[in-house]
Amino acid sequence: MPAAITGLGVVSPFGLGVEAFRAGLREGRSATRPISLFDPGDLPCRVAAEVPGFDAAAHLDPEDLPRVGRIVPMAIAAAREALRDAGLPDGLTAAEIRGIGVIVGSGAGAIDFAERQYEAYYRDGIRRVNPFAISSSVVGMVSSELSIRFGFSGPSHVLSNGCTSSTDAIGYALHAIDRREQEIVLTGGAEACITLGMMEGFCRMRAAAIGWNDRPDRASRPFTIDRSGFVLGEGAYLLVLEDVGHARRRGARIYAEVAGYASTCDAHHRVHMSHDGAESTRAMDLALRSAGASAGEVEYINLHGTSTRQNDRVETLAIKALLGERAQAVPASSTKSMIGHAQGACGAAGVAATLLAMDGGFLPPTINYDAPDPECDLDYVPNRARTGQPRLALCNCIGFGSKNSALVLRSTGP
């Protein structure tokens, strides 16, 4: 059974709100800039896709500012917009409001807060460590902060599966609604992991983009021959997912339906994906089957498209295996080319972009596609948004630890 998307809230590197996100996607802008959240020193990669000028104080009580990480006010801002967009909690009983669930994804949670506490401990000793060091740093606290803030007593869960975290969270929310355990779930993902420790780690792994520090807007360049790694991003992308009947009874606007979900594992390596992409193909195929759809109905794919050497090549193979002779005819793009790689929130970012495409009649582009890789030869909607309004779309996600996840979105329009 599908679930209706009735609300959307976004905090992205394009700025605060859905409209800023929509405009950035439609214009094909790069949101990659020199890092300002900390001094990157002489790191090989000194660029990232930060949320510009984000004011945490506008979304938190003053006493909470020193007690939580950057992820919390971002998630609260996106949740407020999503709930307002869905017309909630107006018209709900007190019991219905309390029963709303929160199922979100995050890879690193409040890692910025944790890093600051370690720094304080090793520099100044235990007495300078925040009393909330443990409770606010654990990844699972992200959903609790939202549940507490809005008074939602339904299930409050965080899935932390690396890059597939928010895709899986939306899938789990779909299952909760399908099993009639929930009528409304706040779902999606949030990430605020642009920190010195994370950047040092990704540079050490040789996963972050190098060679573009003087041209940050060119750094994220999926499927090009000269791609050199991903651009780290951040943001919050939250959806109100709702039982279709419940949404219709209260007269809610339905953007589209989440119609299917599946996940698989390559069981191959801690970091690298299997070279044939077979399990990524299988995840997408299973997601289509769960939606009662076929590969022949797919009209757009939002790709994982990280701008790393192996990922882009293998994902291209996976799409070819799924679509067969239609592979070059189906538009497929990477929004990470514009907003970077928000790690555990990237899947929800892709869903949000796809939702706006289905609702607004445009396909988001893959920008910086100026030196094609011969091994990556699909229609990546190069450089400029294109008119189009897909009725059935796939959102593909691939993560460390050999994880693969896919979601199917279906239009409810004519």
Protein Blocks (a to p, Z undefined) as FASTA:
>chain_A
ZZddfbdcdddfkbgcjklmmmmmmnopafbdcdfkbcekjafblcdcddehiafklmcc
fklmmmpcfklmmmmmmmmmmmmmnopaehiafklmmmpccddddfklpmllmmmmmmmm
mmnojklpcfklmmmmpmklmmmmmmmmnopabdcddddehjmlmmmmmmmmmmmmmnop
afbdcedddddfbcfklmmmmmmnomacghilmmmmlmpcghiakbgbdcddeddddddd
ddfklmmmnopacfbacfbdcdddeklafkbccfklmmmmmmmmmmmmmnopafklpgbd
cdfklopaklmmmmmmmmmmmnmmmmmmpccddfklmnopehjmmmmmmmmmmmmmmmno
pacddehilbccfklccdehghiacddddfbdcdddddehhiacddddddfbZZ
